[in-house]
């Protein structure tokens, strides 16, 4: 399927003289710089416990919140590996730092308190993040205030929401979330199957390495509440090779979007239905898609996401 760009995962090695060998830093010998600061692509992430990182002495990179609250729904086996992969991509490239949470405590713009009612040391909230990578499911328990803060994070602050696979099953009782995301899960009629995928926009970041059509194994979703007038389709399922009389197939056309991008107020939203199995996250092309989606969402790159009707998307 395509390969990652050259050098994406190359670690930086600091060469020291024979007289002053660099102290080893666990499994990666990245060395230490002036003042004992760890050098290398993971410098900021490695210093999370150091006061100099929190008081601004060390420039902060972009931050991603990998949010995988599945407390009210099905635990996909891929959730943990997906979030770990997102963290590794940011760490190894030095593009962003990631905080992984399987609860929803940080989905707020207010001070995060502990069980004793006191502010938690070094606790983050939405104001500290530039993007959310969301792989939660079903009715995640958020207060009305948290819901308002999450919408504002994207709509008003101009930040990013990147949603993976089963994230489309979340918040069915919250219409505004579906509007922000651009569509909802509407069953997976064929289960886990190999099927052809069509690239509608090879110019979108992360798609250039893909052929116009490629085979992929996944749990392909059917989407409801989707509008091509509001979202820009990047990949879609080629259902011309699938049985559309299968029970639970509700669409009566050929339009089964899998990946799309859109704006929500000032912010950027990206959804991909790919990622059901843990092994999917070892696919370098899939990693590239999500990595580039995060960069696009955080305004590190740009793309033309003008909505296009189905008939005008084969190019």
WODA-V443282 format. One line per field, one symbol per residue. phi: phi as a letter, one per 30 degrees, with the letter a starting at -180 (. if undefined). psi: psi as a letter, one per 40 degrees, with the letter a starting at -180 (. if undefined). burial: # if it has 16 or more other C-alpha atoms within 10 Angstrom, else .. A space follows every 50 residues. Layout:
phi = ???
psi = ???
burial = ???
This chain:
phi = .jbdddidcddcccdcdddbddddcidbdcibceiiddckdcedddcedc ddddcjdcedddbccdcbdcdcadddddedddddddddedddcidacbcc bcbcdddaccddcdddiceddidcbddcccacccbcbhdddcdedddddd ddeddcdiccbccchdedcdhddbeddddddjabebibecicbdadcccd bdddejcddcddbbdbcacdccccicbddcbcdcbbddddccddceeidc dcbccbdcbbbacbidccbbbbddkdcededcddddededdddddddcid bbadcedbdedccdb
psi = eiiiihedehihhhhiiddgihiigbehgeiiaheehhiidfdddefdeh ddddeedhhiiihhhhhfhfeeahghdeddddddddddddddeediihhh heafdegieihhiadeeihhheiiadeeieihhhfiiaghgiiddddddd ddddddefaihhhhbedeeifdegdddddddeiihfigdeahihiihhhd geeiheedeiidhiiihighihhifiheeeihhdiihgeeeiheehiehe ifaeggidhiiiihbeihhhhheifdidddeehddddddddddddddefd iiihfhiiideeeh.
burial = ...#....#.##.........#......####....##########.... ..#.......###########...##.####################### .#.######..#...........###..#############....##.## #####..###############....##.########.##....###### ##.####.#..#...#########.#.#.##########....#...... ....##########..###########..##...###############. ....#.#........
